[in-house]
Amino acid sequence: MYFDVVYNILMCVYALPPYGLFYCEAILCTVGLSKPIVIFAFMYALIVMLLANVGGFVLYSKDVSRFDELIKTPELSWLAARGGTLFLFAEPEEKSEFVNEMILFGATFSMFMPPAVFLTLHAMRVLKQTSLLPGSGR
C-alpha cells in the first residue's frame, strides 16, 4: 500500500532512456514544487522501503536458542572449525522469527523488481526499434 500511494498517487516517475531523463506527472510533480524537493521525496520513499528491510534483518536475525549445541553437530561443526561466522536463524523443521523478515523482503522485492524488469525490457525494445528506423545510423 505504501508503494502504491507513493509511486502511483504522489509521484508517478518514468525513466526515459537513453536520455538522463525522468518524467513525473503525479501530484508532487504538478503542484509547483522545485525539482530538488521532488527528487528528495522520491529518494526518501526508496530509502524508507530499504530501511524497513535493514530494520527487519536487525530485528529478526537472532541465533536460535540452541545455537551452541547445534554448531557441535557433525553437519555444522566443520563450518565452525573454518573460523567464519555462522548465522543460524532456525533449526531444521522449526519455525523462527526470521520468516517475518523473509516476508518483508519478499514484499519489497516484489514491489521493486517488476518496474525494474519492465523498464529494462521497454528500453531494450525502444533501442531495438530505434536501430531499425531509417536514418538511425545503420
Solvent accessible surface area in square Angstrom, and as a share of the most:
residue,aa,sasa,rsa
1,M,183,0.82
2,Y,91,0.34
3,F,34,0.14
4,D,74,0.38
5,V,56,0.32
6,V,12,0.07
7,Y,21,0.08
8,N,91,0.47
9,I,93,0.47
10,L,59,0.29
11,M,4,0.02
12,C,28,0.17
13,V,39,0.22
14,Y,89,0.34
15,A,29,0.23
16,L,72,0.36
17,P,60,0.38
18,P,101,0.63
19,Y,161,0.61
20,G,94,0.91
21,L,84,0.42
22,F,122,0.51
23,Y,107,0.41
24,C,30,0.18
25,E,88,0.39
26,A,13,0.10
27,I,86,0.44
28,L,37,0.19
29,C,36,0.22
30,T,92,0.54
31,V,93,0.54
32,G,73,0.70
33,L,73,0.37
34,S,57,0.37
35,K,169,0.72
36,P,98,0.62
37,I,91,0.46
38,V,19,0.11
39,I,89,0.45
40,F,139,0.58
41,A,24,0.18
42,F,37,0.15
43,M,86,0.39
44,Y,124,0.47
45,A,4,0.03
46,L,39,0.19
47,I,85,0.43
48,V,53,0.30
49,M,11,0.05
50,L,95,0.47
51,L,103,0.51
52,A,44,0.34
53,N,14,0.07
54,V,83,0.48
55,G,37,0.35
56,G,5,0.05
57,F,76,0.32
58,V,115,0.66
59,L,102,0.51
60,Y,52,0.20
61,S,40,0.26
62,K,115,0.49
63,D,74,0.38
64,V,22,0.13
65,S,118,0.76
66,R,102,0.37
67,F,43,0.18
68,D,99,0.51
69,E,100,0.45
70,L,20,0.10
71,I,35,0.18
72,K,155,0.66
73,T,42,0.24
74,P,112,0.71
75,E,125,0.56
76,L,43,0.21
77,S,43,0.28
78,W,144,0.51
79,L,62,0.31
80,A,39,0.31
81,A,89,0.69
82,R,185,0.68
83,G,68,0.66
84,G,57,0.55
85,T,104,0.60
86,L,38,0.19
87,F,147,0.61
88,L,27,0.14
89,F,48,0.20
90,A,40,0.31
91,E,33,0.15
92,P,113,0.71
93,E,181,0.81
94,E,106,0.48
95,K,178,0.75
96,S,28,0.18
97,E,98,0.44
98,F,30,0.12
99,V,59,0.34
100,N,63,0.32
101,E,0,0.00
102,M,80,0.36
103,I,116,0.59
104,L,61,0.30
105,F,90,0.38
106,G,35,0.34
107,A,45,0.35
108,T,9,0.05
109,F,111,0.46
110,S,66,0.43
111,M,54,0.24
112,F,52,0.22
113,M,74,0.33
114,P,76,0.48
115,P,52,0.32
116,A,48,0.37
117,V,70,0.40
118,F,129,0.54
119,L,62,0.31
120,T,77,0.45
121,L,104,0.52
122,H,62,0.28
123,A,17,0.13
124,M,117,0.52
125,R,133,0.49
126,V,48,0.27
127,L,93,0.46
128,K,134,0.57
129,Q,89,0.39
130,T,64,0.37
131,S,38,0.24
132,L,132,0.66
133,L,108,0.54
134,P,128,0.81
135,G,85,0.81
136,S,44,0.29
137,G,77,0.74
138,R,238,0.87
